[in-house]
Amino acid sequence: MKNVLERYVIKDWKLKLLSLVLAIMLWYTVFQIGEPKKDLTIPVSIAHLPKNMIVTEMDPERVFVTVSGRVSLLKDLKDRDVSVMINMNGTKEGEAVFNFSKANVNVPKGIEVVDVRPGTLRLTVDRIIEKNLKVLPKLDRKWKGRYDITRISPQYVIAEGPRRSLEKLTSIETLPINGDLRHNEEAVNVGLNLEDMPRTSVKPDNARIMLKKHSGREDPE
């Protein structure tokens, strides 16, 4: 018994005591601090939105997600590895409020979601409609009075977008017709101005404008 005690306890007792102290300190550190954590900023994604609906406003568009896990996993974890998804199946037109939970966050294996902030998402949902809009050519001011518009093709385009944006519109302007216009007759392809029509698509998205110079007018310097 004495030999066993000397062999396993007394021999190299200083080194063994030091190992014990280090082990206690490590345990205490892990117990007090717990698993390491990491904060990420993740964009909110929409899933299962009805085909005839569109989200026109979303607040917030990104949320803060706190995750925990092994240091070896967290150090290589990027924002793109985590997603925040809202299921909008059955959502109707108007304002909607969703409460975030850990279940809305998808993380890689070995990572745990600790918190999601803020906890509430506010959305405005609108119905998608189609509408025929008349094309209104717009000459750059330096060509006004120098060229006449003789033909527009197409005269109407089909706009598709939120009902609230389109229901009162009857026309759409082109971007200012500009360029190096020198001939008596010119044909210019110009895009349509969608600046005040967010989340709206137009087919076709440009128009061909035929121009004819006023007789006796000179080109601007």
SVG drawing of the C-alpha trace seen along z (x, -y; Angstrom):
<svg xmlns="http://www.w3.org/2000/svg" viewBox="-56 -78 65 80">
<polyline fill="none" stroke="black" stroke-width="0.4" points="0.0,0.0 2.9,-2.3 4.5,-1.6 1.3,-2.4 0.9,-5.7 4.5,-6.7 4.2,-5.7 0.9,-7.4 0.6,-10.2 3.9,-11.3 6.2,-10.9 6.3,-14.1 3.7,-15.6 4.5,-19.2 3.8,-18.4 0.6,-16.6 -0.6,-19.4 0.1,-21.9 -2.0,-19.7 -4.8,-19.6 -4.8,-23.4 -4.8,-24.0 -7.7,-21.5 -9.7,-23.4 -9.0,-26.7 -10.1,-25.4 -13.3,-24.0 -14.0,-27.2 -13.5,-29.3 -15.8,-27.1 -18.4,-27.0 -18.4,-30.8 -18.1,-31.8 -19.9,-28.9 -19.6,-28.3 -18.2,-31.1 -20.8,-33.2 -20.8,-35.1 -23.1,-37.9 -24.2,-38.0 -26.4,-40.4 -28.7,-38.3 -31.1,-39.5 -34.7,-38.3 -35.9,-36.0 -39.5,-35.5 -40.9,-32.0 -44.2,-30.8 -45.5,-34.2 -48.7,-33.8 -47.8,-34.4 -50.2,-37.3 -48.8,-39.1 -45.6,-41.3 -43.9,-42.7 -43.6,-46.5 -42.2,-47.3 -40.3,-45.3 -39.0,-46.6 -36.4,-45.5 -34.8,-44.0 -32.0,-42.5 -31.9,-41.0 -29.1,-40.4 -28.6,-36.7 -26.5,-35.5 -25.2,-31.9 -23.0,-29.7 -20.8,-26.6 -17.3,-25.3 -14.6,-27.9 -13.4,-25.8 -16.9,-26.1 -17.6,-29.8 -14.3,-31.1 -15.2,-30.1 -18.9,-30.9 -20.0,-33.7 -23.3,-35.6 -24.0,-33.7 -24.0,-30.4 -27.0,-31.4 -30.5,-32.3 -33.6,-33.8 -36.8,-32.7 -40.4,-33.9 -43.2,-31.7 -45.9,-33.8 -48.2,-31.1 -51.8,-32.4 -50.8,-36.1 -53.4,-38.6 -53.1,-42.1 -52.3,-44.8 -50.1,-45.1 -48.8,-42.0 -46.8,-41.4 -44.6,-38.4 -42.8,-37.3 -39.3,-35.9 -38.2,-32.9 -35.2,-30.6 -37.2,-28.3 -37.0,-31.0 -33.2,-30.7 -31.3,-28.0 -27.8,-27.3 -25.1,-24.7 -24.8,-21.5 -23.1,-22.1 -24.3,-25.7 -27.0,-26.8 -29.2,-29.9 -29.1,-31.9 -31.1,-35.0 -32.8,-36.9 -33.2,-40.7 -35.5,-42.4 -38.3,-40.0 -40.9,-41.5 -41.1,-42.0 -43.6,-44.4 -44.5,-43.9 -46.8,-45.6 -48.1,-43.2 -49.8,-44.4 -51.6,-42.6 -49.8,-42.4 -51.8,-43.7 -51.2,-44.3 -52.0,-47.6 -51.6,-49.0 -49.8,-52.4 -49.5,-54.9 -45.9,-55.8 -45.1,-59.5 -41.8,-60.4 -39.8,-63.0 -37.2,-65.1 -34.2,-66.4 -34.6,-70.2 -31.8,-70.9 -33.8,-69.2 -37.2,-70.7 -38.3,-73.0 -35.7,-71.5 -37.2,-68.0 -40.8,-66.8 -41.8,-63.3 -43.4,-61.6 -43.8,-58.0 -43.7,-56.0 -43.4,-52.2 -44.9,-50.7 -47.6,-53.2 -48.6,-51.2 -46.6,-48.9 -47.7,-46.4 -46.7,-47.2 -46.8,-44.6 -46.4,-45.6 -48.1,-46.6 -51.7,-47.7 -51.2,-50.8 -48.5,-52.0 -50.3,-51.3 -54.0,-51.6 -54.0,-55.4 -51.5,-55.5 -52.5,-55.8 -49.1,-56.6 -45.4,-56.3 -42.7,-58.7 -39.5,-57.7 -36.2,-58.7 -35.1,-62.0 -34.3,-61.5 -30.7,-62.7 -27.7,-61.9 -25.9,-63.2 -28.9,-64.1 -27.7,-65.6 -29.9,-64.3 -33.3,-65.6 -34.8,-62.3 -33.6,-60.2 -34.6,-56.9 -33.8,-56.6 -34.2,-53.7 -34.9,-55.0 -35.7,-53.3 -38.8,-54.0 -38.7,-56.0 -39.4,-53.6 -38.0,-55.9 -41.4,-56.4 -42.6,-52.9 -40.8,-50.6 -41.0,-46.8 -42.6,-47.3 -41.6,-45.6 -42.5,-46.8 -42.8,-44.9 -41.2,-46.0 -38.9,-48.1 -37.9,-50.6 -39.5,-52.4 -38.4,-53.4 -38.9,-57.1 -38.9,-58.6 -37.9,-62.2 -38.0,-64.8 -36.0,-68.1 -37.9,-71.4 -37.0,-73.0 -34.5,-75.8 -33.3,-74.9 -29.6,-74.5 -28.0,-72.0 -27.1,-73.3 -23.4,-74.1"/>
</svg>
